[in-house]
Amino acid sequence: MKGQASSSYKGAVKFRMPTAQNLVPIRLDLDVDGQKFKDTFTWNPSDPDSEIVVFARRTAKDLKLPPGFITVMASAIQIADFRSLEGQDMYPGERIVPIKLDLRVNHTLIRDQFLWDLNNFESDPEEFAKTFCADLGIQDPEVGPAIAFSIREQLYEIAVQSVASARENRISKKGRRGAEYTPVSKAGSTGLDLVKLFGHKSSVVRKRKEWDVYEPIVDLLSSEEVDALQAKEERLTR
């Protein structure tokens, strides 16, 4: 399984998702009057806020949810935080970061880890997930979107941390002109650790000697195993 091809960008980068489509991952876990609703999807931050209310109304109508869900759902779809970061600098340089999958989708359990190039603004998590499922013979059509969403969710967190690293970099340069800067955020530290591990000319393509470390695991669970996992998840939630 290969990661995305590298497309190096060494200049200043303004905040955005490090993917071809600048989409915000949204995760909903709502409880209105004892009725629960969970969903994950992506949202275009360029869409007007009025579309959020339209989406909430349409979803409530299609799924026959109580009217109370409309307001709660519209409020839960938060785009403001993403927009507040637009225009800010992201930490530049070689940025190969690990992405980890640990998902259960219906009866399919997926565990994997691979490297992702944050400087590749042409990467496509959905295409990556499609190839992943094809390579491993995964038939459930819900697995691919879940994998793509997990990747986007992790990339979003890393991008947010990258803004913090760039901000810390500016502060450091003002305080100590000419001093070497070491970012303290998790994203920055991860990037530097990976440079030490893989070198500056690292690649998102897995090397043969690393196949055992990065070998994906896909298990098909029985109905009894799924029921047991769901019961465990519910206990942890309570």
N, C-alpha and C positions, 0 to 999 in steps of 0.2 A: 504494500500500500504506500503510495507516495503522497507527500504533502504538496502544497501549492508551489508553483514555480516562482522563483525570486524575481522581483522587479525593484532593484535598489533605488532608493531616493535619499540623497544625502543633504538636501537643503532643508530649510525650516518647514515644518509641517504644522498646519492648523488642525485643531481638533476635529476629528470625524472618525467613524468606524473604519478600521483598516481592512475594508472589503470593498468590492466593486459597488455594491448598493449600500448607501448610508442609512441603514435602518436601525431603529431602536428596538431591542428585545423587551417585550412586555410579558410579565408573569402575573396572572390573576389567581387569587385564592380567597374567594369571597364566601361569607356566611350571612345570609339575610333571613331573619326569622326562622332559623333552624334549617334552612335550605342552602346547600353548598353548591358552589360553582367554581371549577378550576379550568384554566386555559392558558396557553402560551401562544404568542404570535409576534410579529414584527410590525412596526409602525414607521411610516415616513414622516420625519419631523417637519418636512416642508408643508404637509397638509394643514389646512386651517383647523383651529380648535373645534369649530362647529362639527367637523366630521367625527369627532370623538363621541359626541352625543348621538349623532345619527347611527354610528356603529353600535352603541350601547342599546339604543331602542330596537334596532334590527335584530341584534343578538337575543335580547329578551323576548321579542316576538317569535323568532324562529324556534327558540328552545322552550317557549311557553313558561318563562320565568315570571315571578311576580313583578309588578311595576316598580317596587322598591329597589330592584336590582339596577334599574337604569341609572339613578343618581349615584349609587355606590360604585357601579362599574365605571362610569364616566370619571369619577373622582380618582379611581385607582389607576387609570391610564395616565401615568405621569410622563410628560414630555418636557416639562419646564426645566428639569435638572439637566437634561441633554442640551437643550437650547442655550442654557446659561454658560455652557463651556465652549460653544461655537465661537470661532475667532481667536481662541487662546492657543498658544504654542504647545505642541507635544514634544516630549523629549526625543531628540534626533539620534541618529547613529544606527549601528548594527543592532537589530532587535529580533532575535530568534527566541521565541518563548514556547514553553511546553503547554499543550492543551490536553486535558484529561477527560475521558468519558467514563462515567459510572452511572448507567441508566438502566431502568427497567421499563419497557414499553409493552404493555399487555403481558404476553408470555415470553418475551425476548429480553434477555439480560445481556448488556454490552459493557465491556470494560476495555479501554484502550488508552494509549497516550502517544502523542506525536508532536512534532515541532511545527511552529507556524511563523511565517515571516511577516512581522508587523509593517515592514516597509513595502509590502506588496499590496497596493491599493486596487488590484485587479482580481484579488482572490474571491472565491465564491463558495461559502460554506454549504449552500444547497447542492451545488454540483459535487463538492467533496463528499457529502453524505450519500448522494446518489451512487457515486462510484464505490464508496465503502460498502453499501448494501449489495450492489451487484457483485463485487469481488467476493463477498462472504456468503452469498446466496440467501440473503435475508428477504423473506417474502412479505412480511407485514408492512403495508404501505404507511403506517404511522411511525415506523422507526426512523426513516430518513429525515422527516421534518423535526423529530425530537433531537436527533444528532446535530442537525444544522442549528437549531435553536440553542443547544448547549454550547456550541462553538461561539455563536454570536454573543451569548451572555457572558462568557469568559473574556472574549475580546473587548467587550464594552467595559468591563471592570478594569482590564489592563489599560485601555485607552484613557479612562478617567484618572488612573494612577499615574499615567504618563504625563498628564497635564500638571499634576502635583510635582513630579520630578522636574519638569521644565521650570516651574515656578521656583522651586528650591535652588535650581541651577542659577537663575538670575539673582536670587538673594545672595547666594554664595559668592558670585562674581563681584557683586557690589561690596561685600564685606571683606573679601580677600582677593584682590586683583592678582591674576596670574596663578592662583593656587589651584591644584587639581581638585575637581569636584567629584564626589562619590554620592550618588543619589541614595536617599534613605528609604524611599518608598518600596513597597513590595515589588512593584513592577520593575523599577530601576534595578533593584538588587538581583532580581531574577535574570534580567538581561545581562548583567555583568558576570554572574555566576556561570551562565551558559557560554559566554565568551571564553572564560577560563577552561570550561569543559570541552567545548567543541572547536575553539579557535575562532579567529576573526573571519575566516573564510568558511563558515559553517554552512550546512545545507539542510533543507527540510526533507531531503530524500534519505530514507533509512539505509544505513550501511549494513552489509551482510553480518558483520560481527555483532551488530546491535539488534538483530532480528529477535533474539530471545527476550530482550528487555522490552521491545516495542510490539511484541506479538499480540494482536487483538484477541480478546476472548468473547465468544458469543455462545450463550447457553439458551436452550429452549426449556422453559419451566413447565412442570405439570400444573394442573388446576389446583391441586392440593398445595404445591409450593407457592403459587401465586396467592392463594388465600392466606397462607401463613405469613407471607411477607406483608400483605395488606393489613393484617391484624397487628403485626409488629409496628408498622408505620403509624397506624391509628393510635396505638398505645404511646408511642413517642410523641405524637402530636398533642395528646391530652396531657 
